[in-house]
């Protein structure tokens, strides 16, 4: 059993509620922490942290997203026992304003009478809505359609869409069908993940060091210019 086994059911559950679901999101401003699932509807942000078992570790992971989401949930596989939650667990969820979802991972392939469309996700504790989540807007601004291409939430194999990757995709789109272009012109027209005051310098360094496979560089009259290599657009 893996965390990622829960992802398809959680994705379907939140999409059924009108959310767009993004896996493995590493938003700016929270170190290198990566949320298993981010669900967005209009200006509402929900973050879901998945674990194969309930405990202090996942509670702490969920708490790390306070201020970044209007609702925060912990998702675990449905336990075999009923009334498994210890009283201290319920108190912690309530005090930290966290919700709890159980995901039924039982194999029903041999149960002919089971409705295949039934929801495998049960909301055990509803996460309180927190309108004061001041950093939620930063996640909304950060996420792009590119992030839909990431691996399943809870994946341990890497492959998540980083801010750097989004920047370089945008740069490549901007340079498509353009001739030689300066790093400053690119930085002035493309939203990037760089925080330096001189974003063009950071962009230039990255293009020269890491993106030479598709991007070429040339000095013309003392100024550096970039363009997409022939056949790489």
Secondary structure, 3 states (H helix, E strand, C coil): CCCHHHHHHHHHHHHCCCCEEEEEECCCCCCCCCEEEEEEECCEEEEEEECCCCCHHHHHHHHCCECCECEEEEEEECCCCCCCCCHHHHHHHHHHCCEEEEECCCCCCCCCCCCCCCCCEEEEECCCCCCCCCCHHHHHHHCCHHHHHCCCCCCCCCCCCCHHHHHHHHHHHHHCCCCCECHHHHHHHCCCCCCCCCHHHHHHHHHHHHCCCCEEEEEECCEEEEEECCCCC
